[in-house]
Amino acid sequence: MLRLKRFAFVLTCAAGLCQASTRADDLSGPNPADHQWAVLIGCEQYARATKLRYTVNDVRQIADTLHVYGGYGRDHLLEMTDDASNERHKPLKTNIEVELKRYFKKLKPEDVLLVYFSGHGFRDAEGKMFLAPLDVDPDNAASTGVAVEWLREQIAGCQAGFKLLVLDACHAGSEKGDDDDTGIAARELGEPFKNLDKVVTLASSAADEKSQIWEQKEQSLFSFWLNQGLKGHADGDSDGVVDIDELYKFVSRSVTRTADARFSRPQTPVRIVRSGIRDVPAVLHLQPQRLKTVLADMAELLAETLDERRVKSVGVLEFINDTRRGEMLGADFGPLGKWCAAEFERQLGDAGAGKFGLIDSRRLQNALSKQSFKLDDLASSDKLRKLSVSAGGMPALVLGTLKARTGDVIHLQCKLEQTEGVEKLAEVGGTARITESEWAMFGHSAVVEPSVGPPVRRTGIAARQASLRVIRQLDQAA
């Protein structure tokens, strides 16, 4: 904690941490979340069709992520699930058709719309396709289903500047339930939306595949990774925005990898988009989280990958800055890099307890120093192999990076690298909000006057503004 008296602290600044950014620390400007809307539909306890599992939880998890990590107001989230307290929000045919039509009318050209559906899809005797509400009768889909053609018209007529349709559906005999021969896959349901302007569709699986359930997570495989991508792990360029390209690449890579490692059959998410589209629309503007929360999120996902790949031990490098000037890994980049590595290692150990071991940090530090290991050496399979041997056997290595900072917002990224070969096993990230005490670990020097000291106790946006004011004053003094 900063004390309310004159004192000084002196640290060394890691280069690259104060790069310019286009957003995040100006609380007086427009909030991108004000223009983000979502309709999330999960159908589970069907009356006449095969009951499904975890679709309600999928909706709940995604809604919480959009609210916490995306800043969506609860009034911008329409959740339609079996257990909805509002009868109008139960996913029955009439409710879906009335609520979506009413909801879409609210949107303007500057808005972004996400429509998510998890449930059955059916085709009738004439070949027409339908999404299955809770009260669907598979033998009479034309009268009891929500026509895909109708949904296409509603999305086409919506004024939103960008619309993302996400379909997590199954076909015959899928892990979500044993449909009859009228069941259809997510990709087929998404094809009618292909030529719509300003619309991208993400389907959970290819036409000849099944949308699988991940029992351990109590979610579908596709929706679990979709949710993780929206938390910021898909933000590959660490600019605080998850765009549609980043989201699709992250989800596709993750689902395909996990299906291959943990399931008996493949699953390949599909992106359906109008040809000739050049823009890369933003899906979600990330809201900064506590630094410890971001580190825990990253540790949890990398622990999942380590377990998935059956890696027995892993080393964690000190978090570095974003420059590539050949500095020696493990050198003193300032206390923040050390603190992040220590906290991440602790979280990784908790997440992977009993599944893999962690290389002792002092042993790894000695191995790095002995070899004068540099950033460029990560591209050398021979030097990685020698480092692994020197550290006592280390098949994988975590490289954490501190990215650009603006005000009290900083972006982080972690890569999981093999030491036997040069394959990148996984990449995760997030956007964090630092405190005044964490600012002190960046390495600036500043004299702190009483007027710059900690703000009085506040909550919510007032606390954020007060904290940001202090950090800006410290930046200026430094």
N, C-alpha and C positions, 0 to 999 in steps of 0.2 A: 504494500500500500504506500502511496505517496503521502508524506507528512506535510502538515501545514506550517512549514518553516523553511527558511532558505537552506538549500543544500544542492550539491551537484553530483551527477553520476556520469561516468565516462565509459563508453563501450566502443567496439569497432563495428562500423556499418557494413553489412553485406550488400554488395553492389546489386543493382537491379531491383531492389525492393520498393523503390519510390517512383516507378514508371507511371506515366499518365494512364488514366482510365476514363471511360466514357460515362460512368455511372457510379452509383452505390453510396457515395458519401454526402451527396447533396440532398438533404431531407426536405428542402423547400421546393424542389422541382417536382414534375409530374411523376407519379408512381406507375410503372408499367403494369403492376398487378391490377390496377383499376380497369384495365382493358382486357383482362384474362377471364374467360368464362369456361365452365365445364359442365357437361351432363354425363353422369356416371350411372350406368344401369347394370345391375347384377341380378340374375334370375336363378333361383336355387331349388326351392321346394315346389316343383311343378306338380300340378294336380293330375294331369293326364299323360305327361311325358316323363321320361326317366329323370329322377331327381339328380341334381348336381351337388358338388361339394366346393366350399370355399369361395364361391363367386361373390357372396356378400362380403367376406373378408377382403377379397381383392378390391372391391369398391371402397371399403372403409380405409384400407391402407393407402390407396392412391389419393383419396380425398384428404387424408391427413397430410400426406406429402405435399399436395398442391397448396394446402393452407399454410403449413409451417415453412416449407422450403421455397414455395413459389409465391407466398404472400396473398393467395386468393382469399378474398373475403368470403365468409360462409354464405352470404347472399349471392355470391357468384358461383356457388357449387350446388348443382341440383343432383341429389343422390336418390336414386330410385331402387330400393331393395325390398326384399320380403318383409323385413322387420321395421320398415319405416313407420314412425309414429303418426305421420300425416297420411291419412288414407289415400289422398290424391297422389302420393309419392310411392305407392306400391306399384311394382312394374306389371300392371295389367294392361291389356290392349288399349282400352279407352284412355286410361291415365297417360300412357306413353304418348299417344297421338295428340291428346289435348295439351299436355305439359310441354312437349317439345315445340309444338307450334307456337304456344304462348311465349316460351323462353327465347326462341330464335328471333322473335320480333323485337326484343330488347336491344339486339346487337347493332353496332354501327361499323362503318368501314375501318376504323382504327382498332377494332377489337380482334381478339384471337379466340377461337372456339375449339375446345376439345370435346369430342363425343366418344364415350367408351361404352362398349356393350360386351358383357360376358354372359353367355347362355347358349341355347340351342339355335340352330338354323335349319330350316326345312324347305323343301321344294315340293310343290303340289303336282298333280297329275299332268298339268299343262306346262310344267317346267318353270313356273314362276317361283321366285325365292322369297322367303319370309324369315324375319327374326321372330323368335318364339317368346312371347310374354308369358307370365306365370299361368294364365288361363287359356293357353293355346290347346287346341285339339289337333294333334298331328294328322288325324284323318280328315280334318276340315281346315287346313291351314289358310285357305283363301278367305275364310270368314273370321278366323280367330287369331291369325298371325298379323304381325306388322309388316306390310309389304316393303321389300327393299326398294322397289320403284317409288313408293310414297316417300320413304326416308331420303332417297336421292333428290326428289323434288324439293323437300324441305331444306336440305343442306344447300342445294343450288340457289334457293331463294333467299337464304340468310345473307345479310349484308356484311358479315364479318370479313375482314381483309385476308385472314387465313383460317382455314378449317382443317383440323386433324381428326380423322375418324379411325378409331382403334377397335378392332374386332377380335375378341378372344372366343372363338367358337370351335366346335368339334365336328368330325364327320363320323360315319358309322363305326361303332365299336371303339370309340375313343376312350381315353382315360377318364373323361368327364361323364361317362355314362354310355350305355349301349343303345344307340339310336337304331331305328330301322333303316331301310334303304333310302328313305326320303331325306335323311340327315345330310348336311353339306358342310364343307370345310370353310374356314375363315377366308381363305384366298378367293374362293368362288363367290362368297357373299360380298367381297370387296370389289370385284371386277366391274360392276355397273357404275362405280364412282370414278373410274379411271380417267375419263375425259372431262371431268368437271374442273372449271377454272378455280384456282386458289384452294384446291382440296388435295390433301395427301391421305392415303389410307395405309395403315399398318395392320397386317393380318398375322395372327399368331402362328400359322403354319401353312405349308404348301398344300396343294390340292390332294396329294396322295399321302399326307401325313396326319398325325393326330396331335391335338393340343393336350399336353400331359399335365398331370397334377404332381406337385412336389409336396408330398405328405409332410416332410420334416418342417417345411415352411408354412404349411396350411394355406398355400396359394397355388395358382397355376404357375408352371414354369415360366411361361411368357410374361405374365403379369408381375411376377416377382422381379424379374430383370427390368421390365418397363419402369416399375416403381423405383428401383435403384438408380436407373438412368436419370429420372426426374429429380432425384435428391442432389444431383450435381456430378455424379460419377461419369456421366456422358459428356461433360464439358471438357472436351479434349484440348482446346486452346486456352483454357483457364481465363476466359473473359467475363465470367459471371452470367453467361447466357447458354442455355441448352437449345441448339437449333435442330431442325428436323434431320439434317444429315448426321449430326453427332448422335442424336437419339437412336436413329435406325442402326447405325454402325455398331453402337454399344450393345443394343438389345440383340441384334442378329448374331454378333460374335459371342455374346455371353450365353444365349439360349442354345446355340449350336454346340458350343463347347460343353456345357453342362449336360445336354441331352446325350452327347457322345460318351461322357465320363460316367454318368449316373443312371442313365435310362437304357432300356433295351432296344429302343428305336429312335431314329433321328427326328429332329424337329427344326424347321428352318423358317423363321419369320420372313414375311414378304412385304416389300413396299410397293404400293400401287400409286402411280402418279402420272399426270398428263405429260406427254412427251413435249420436249422443247422448253420446259420450265427451267429458268436460270436462277431465279431468286432462291435463297436459302432462308426461309422464314424462321423466326425465333418461336420456339414452343413455350419456353418458360424463362423468366428472369429470376435468377436465384436470389433469395433473401439470405444474408449472412447469418451463420449460426455461431454459437460459442466455439472457440478454438478446440476445446476438449471434445465437443460433440463431433466436429468434423474429423478429428483424428480417430475417434472411436468408430465412426462410420467407415472410414477407409480401412481400419484394422479388421473390422468384421468381414468386409468383402474379400480382402486379401487372405484372411484365414480360410474363407470358403474355397478360394482357388487353391491354396496350399493343400488343403484336405482333398480336394477334387483331384489334384495331380499326384497325390500320395507323396508329397515332399516331406522328408523326415526332419530336416533342419533348415533354418533360414537365418541370415544375418541382416541386421538393420543398420544402414549407414546414417550418419548424422545428416539432417536435412540441410541442403545447400541452397544457394541462390540460383537464379536463372541464367547466369552467364556461363559461357564455355571458353574460358581463358586458360585452361590447363592446370587449374589449381589442384593441389594434392587432396584427394578425398580423405576425410578425417581430420584435416587441418582446422584451425579455429575460425569458424565462420560467425562466431558470436554465440552468446548463450541461448538465443531463441532456437537455433538449429539443433543444439544439444538437447534443449528442453523438449522440443517436438519429437526428437528421436526417442528420448527416454519415455515420454508419455505414450507415444505410438507403440513402442516395444512392450510396455506394460499392458496396453489394451490388446495387442496381438497375442500376447501370452495368455491372457484371460479367455480370448475368443477361441484359441486353438489348444486349450489345455487337454492333454492326453492324446493329441493328434500329431503334433510335431514339436520339435525343440527349437530354442533360440540360441544362437551362437553368443557366447559371452562378449559383451561390448568391448571390454579391455583386450581380450584376445584378438578380436577383429581389428581394433585400433592398432595394435602392435603389428599385425600382418600387413595392414595398409601402409604403415610407416616404413616397415622393412622393405617393401617393394616400391616405395615412392609411387604408389598407385594414383593415377590421374583420371579425370573424367573421360578423356579419350580412350583410356584403356578398357572401358566398358564394351567397346566394339571389338576387342581382341579376345577371341576364344582361348588363346594360349595363356594370356595374362589372367583371365578370369579363372581358368583351371588352376593356375599356380596359387592364386589368392585363396581358392577353395581348400587346397591342400595345406597351405600355411595356416589357415584358420581351423584346421582339424576336420575338414569335410563339411562343405557348405554348398549344397546343390542349388540354392536360390539366394537372391540378394534383393533387399528392398531399398530403392533409391527415392528418397523424399525430396521434394523441391518446393521452395518458397517462391511464389510467383509475384506478379506486380501488386503493389499496394497503393491505394488511394485513401487518405484519411484513416479511418479505423477499419477498413476492409482489406483483406488479403486473400489471395487465391493459393491453394495448395494442390499438389499432385504427388501421387506415389506410383512408382513403377515396380513391378515384380519381375526381375530378370533371372534367367538361368545362368549358372556358372559353367555348366557343361553345354557349350553351344552359346548362341547369341539370341535365342528366341525371347521375346517379351511375353511373359505369361499372362499378365494383366496390367491394367492401368486404371486408377481410380482418382477421384479428386473431390474438391469442395470449396466453398467460399465461407470464410470465417470473419467474425467481427472481433477485433482485439480490444483489450482493456488497457487502461493507462499503464498498469504494471507489465503487461505483455509488450507494450510499446517500448518500455525501458530495455527489453532484451533485443531490440533491433540493432542496437549499437550506436545510436546517436549520442551526442553530448549536449546537455542542456542544464542551465541553472533554473531551478524551479522556485519561483516566487510564491508567497502565500496566495496571491490572486490567481495563480495558475493551478492551485491545489485541487484535490478531489472535490467534485460537486456535492452539494447536499443530497441526501438520499431522495431519489425519485424513482418512478417506475415507468415502464412502457416507453413511448416515444420521447418523453421528456428526459428520461435517463440517457437514452441514446444520444440526444442532441447535446446534453451537458457533457457526456463523455467525449463526444466528437469535438466539442469546443476545446476541451483540455488538450486533446491530442493535436489539434491544429495549432494551438499555441505552443506546444512543445516542439512540433515540427518547425515552426517559425523561429523559435529560440535556437534550435539546433543548427 
